[in-house]
Amino acid sequence: MMDAVLIAGGRARAPLAALAGHPIKGLFQFGHATQVARVVCALQQSGVERIAVVGSELLLHALKPSRAELLFVSEGADPIDNLLRGVERLGLSSGSQFLHCAVDLPMITGDAVCEFIHAAPSDADVVVGWTSEAAFVQMFPGAPYTALQFAEGRLLSASVSVLRVGFLESQAPLLHRLARVRKSAVRVAFTLTRAFHYHLITLGIPLMAQFLTGRLALSRVASLAERLLGARLYFNLDAPPELTYDVDTEEDFRYAQAWLRAHNRYTFSPKT
């Protein structure tokens, strides 16, 4: 079983922070437990043995004893810096894979994490999770969400991934640029297009056009990643919906609270 880097320092915008009672997402309360405690429990239940928790020192009081080994790391300048700090804290070699997980996943379960990890090919440098719109809506009817149209269908991105340390280290400059524009799919696509400017006419412009019209095939993205970056990119199109539901707005927060109560998962116990 691989180790995990839990990015737990995310901040909420003012309206959501006011509703949740705290600006740090990891300290949002669901039942009697903080969000960071719920995610750590799910990771531990999945079989993860070591977890580097990257975030504010305010999280320390919320990190309770766990069967998994917890290593705390103070947060850096951006998500990629945080991943690098987590990897360094774990002492992972360049050839190692690790699980990256966001903290704002109130529906997360150990079974969902375990399923995602076991679906990751051992030779992959990057494993990105996607959930079909149909699967998401079936599990979370009436939930707020944003789906992207690809040739494979309408998909929602998961907030977990599997990464190889060597890929993270070698592609850090590009990944830093992508981190700055990560909230906009269009800006991400544009950043990638500019990164490979020498293929702008033959690849960049056609790919951007396909993405904007919903015709881009993820299978083609994987083949281009290997060609241009030398990276083995794998898309898991059957990621559990629990790994897709994150909390960015007040509506997200309210729905999660109600859903967890309705499904008897609001009460938290690290032994279950």
C-alpha positions in Angstrom: 0.0 0.0 0.0 1.3 3.4 -0.9 1.8 6.5 1.3 -0.4 9.6 1.1 0.1 13.3 1.0 -3.0 15.1 2.4 -3.3 18.7 1.3 -5.1 20.2 4.2 -4.4 23.9 4.2 -7.1 25.1 1.7 -8.9 28.3 2.7 -12.6 29.0 2.1 -14.0 32.2 0.7 -15.6 34.6 3.1 -19.3 33.5 2.7 -18.4 29.8 3.1 -16.0 30.5 6.0 -18.8 32.4 7.8 -21.3 29.5 7.3 -18.8 26.8 8.3 -17.4 28.7 11.2 -13.8 28.5 10.1 -11.7 29.7 7.1 -9.6 26.6 6.9 -11.4 23.8 5.1 -9.7 21.1 7.1 -11.3 22.5 10.3 -14.9 22.4 9.0 -17.1 20.4 11.3 -19.3 17.6 10.1 -20.9 16.1 13.2 -18.4 16.1 16.0 -15.4 15.7 13.9 -13.3 18.0 11.8 -12.9 17.4 8.1 -9.2 16.6 8.4 -10.0 13.9 11.0 -12.6 12.4 8.7 -10.2 12.2 5.7 -7.4 10.8 7.8 -9.7 8.1 9.1 -10.8 7.2 5.5 -7.1 7.0 4.4 -6.2 4.8 7.3 -9.2 2.6 6.7 -8.1 2.2 3.0 -4.8 0.7 4.2 -2.6 3.7 3.9 0.1 3.4 6.5 1.8 6.8 6.4 0.2 10.2 5.8 2.0 13.5 5.4 -0.6 16.2 6.4 0.4 19.5 4.8 -1.3 22.6 6.2 -1.6 25.3 8.9 -0.3 24.5 12.4 -3.9 25.1 13.5 -4.6 21.6 12.2 -2.4 20.0 14.8 -5.0 19.9 17.5 -7.4 18.2 15.2 -5.0 15.3 14.3 -6.0 12.5 16.7 -4.1 9.3 17.2 -4.5 7.0 14.2 -3.4 3.5 13.1 -1.7 5.3 10.2 1.6 7.2 11.0 0.8 10.9 10.8 3.6 13.3 9.8 2.8 17.1 9.8 4.3 19.5 7.3 3.7 23.3 7.3 2.2 24.5 4.0 4.2 26.2 1.2 3.4 28.7 -1.5 1.1 26.6 -3.7 -0.3 23.0 -4.1 2.7 21.8 -5.9 5.1 23.1 -3.3 2.8 21.4 -0.7 3.1 18.1 -2.5 6.9 18.4 -2.7 7.1 19.2 1.0 4.9 16.1 1.8 7.0 13.9 -0.4 10.2 15.1 1.2 8.7 14.6 4.7 7.8 11.0 3.8 11.3 10.4 2.4 10.0 8.9 -0.8 12.3 8.0 -3.7 11.9 9.3 -7.2 10.5 5.9 -8.4 7.8 5.8 -5.7 4.1 6.3 -6.3 2.0 8.1 -3.7 -1.6 9.1 -3.2 -2.5 12.8 -3.3 -5.7 13.7 -1.5 -7.5 17.0 -0.9 -9.1 17.6 2.5 -12.5 19.0 1.4 -14.1 15.6 0.7 -16.8 15.2 3.3 -18.3 12.1 1.6 -14.9 10.2 1.4 -14.7 6.6 2.6 -12.0 4.1 3.1 -13.6 1.8 0.5 -13.6 4.5 -2.1 -9.9 5.3 -1.5 -9.0 1.7 -1.6 -10.8 1.1 -4.9 -9.0 4.1 -6.5 -5.6 3.0 -5.3 -6.0 -0.6 -6.5 -7.2 0.6 -9.9 -3.9 2.6 -10.4 -1.5 0.8 -12.7 1.9 0.3 -11.1 3.7 1.8 -14.1 1.7 5.0 -14.2 3.4 8.3 -13.5 0.0 10.1 -13.0 -3.4 8.6 -12.4 -6.3 11.1 -12.6 -9.7 10.2 -11.5 -13.0 11.1 -13.2 -16.6 10.2 -12.3 -19.4 10.1 -14.9 -22.1 12.6 -14.4 -24.7 9.8 -14.3 -22.8 8.0 -11.4 -22.5 11.3 -9.5 -26.1 12.3 -9.8 -27.3 8.8 -8.9 -25.3 8.9 -5.6 -25.9 12.6 -4.9 -29.3 13.6 -6.3 -29.9 17.3 -6.3 -26.3 18.1 -5.4 -24.5 21.1 -6.9 -21.8 20.1 -9.4 -19.9 21.1 -12.5 -19.2 18.6 -15.2 -16.9 18.9 -18.2 -17.8 17.5 -21.6 -15.3 15.2 -23.3 -15.5 12.7 -26.1 -16.0 10.0 -23.4 -19.0 11.9 -21.9 -19.7 14.4 -19.2 -17.3 13.9 -16.3 -16.4 15.4 -12.9 -12.9 15.4 -11.7 -11.9 13.6 -8.5 -9.9 15.3 -5.8 -7.5 12.5 -5.4 -4.7 11.3 -7.7 -1.8 8.9 -7.8 1.6 10.5 -8.7 5.1 9.3 -9.1 7.7 11.4 -7.2 10.0 11.6 -10.2 7.3 13.0 -12.4 6.4 15.6 -9.8 10.0 16.7 -9.4 10.8 16.8 -13.2 7.7 18.7 -14.2 7.5 21.0 -11.2 7.9 24.3 -13.2 4.9 23.4 -15.5 2.9 22.1 -12.6 3.5 25.4 -10.7 2.0 27.3 -13.6 -1.0 25.0 -13.8 -1.6 25.3 -10.1 -2.0 29.1 -10.5 -4.8 28.6 -13.0 -6.3 25.4 -11.7 -9.7 26.9 -10.9 -10.4 27.5 -14.7 -10.4 24.6 -17.1 -10.0 27.0 -20.0 -7.0 28.6 -18.5 -5.5 25.2 -17.7 -5.9 24.2 -21.4 -4.4 27.5 -22.5 -1.4 27.1 -20.2 -0.8 23.6 -21.6 -1.0 24.9 -25.1 1.5 27.7 -24.4 3.8 25.1 -22.6 4.2 23.3 -25.9 4.3 26.3 -28.1 6.5 24.6 -30.6 3.5 22.3 -31.4 1.0 25.2 -31.3 -0.2 24.9 -34.9 -0.2 21.1 -35.2 -1.4 20.3 -31.7 -2.2 23.3 -29.4 -4.9 25.0 -31.4 -6.7 21.9 -32.5 -6.7 20.5 -29.0 -8.0 23.8 -27.5 -10.8 23.8 -30.1 -11.7 20.2 -29.3 -11.8 20.9 -25.6 -14.0 24.0 -25.9 -16.4 22.1 -28.1 -16.5 19.0 -25.8 -14.9 16.7 -28.4 -11.5 16.2 -26.8 -10.7 12.6 -26.1 -8.9 11.9 -22.8 -7.3 8.9 -24.5 -5.5 11.3 -26.9 -4.4 13.5 -23.9 -2.7 10.4 -22.4 -0.9 9.6 -25.6 0.3 13.2 -26.0 1.5 13.2 -22.4 3.8 10.3 -23.1 5.0 11.8 -26.4 5.6 15.4 -25.1 6.5 14.7 -21.4 7.6 11.1 -21.4 5.0 10.6 -18.8 2.6 7.6 -18.5 -0.7 9.2 -17.8 -3.7 7.1 -16.9 -7.3 8.3 -16.6 -9.6 6.3 -14.2 -13.0 7.1 -15.6 -14.8 5.1 -12.9 -13.6 6.9 -9.8 -16.1 6.6 -6.9 -18.3 9.7 -6.7 -17.3 10.1 -3.0 -13.9 11.2 -4.2 -15.5 13.9 -6.5 -17.7 15.8 -4.1 -15.7 18.7 -2.7 -16.8 21.8 -0.8 -16.2 25.2 -2.5 -19.5 27.0 -1.8 -22.1 27.4 0.8 -24.4 25.2 -1.2 -21.8 22.4 -1.3 -21.5 22.7 2.5 -25.2 22.6 3.2 -25.9 19.7 0.9 -23.0 17.6 2.4 -24.3 18.2 5.9 -27.8 17.1 4.9 -26.6 14.1 2.9 -24.4 12.8 5.7 -27.3 13.0 8.2 -29.7 11.4 5.8 -27.4 8.5 5.1 -26.3 7.9 8.8 -22.8 9.0 8.1 -22.9 12.3 10.0 -21.8 10.7 13.3 -18.1 10.0 13.1 -16.2 7.2 14.6 -12.6 6.4 13.8 -13.2 2.7 14.6 -15.9 2.3 11.9 
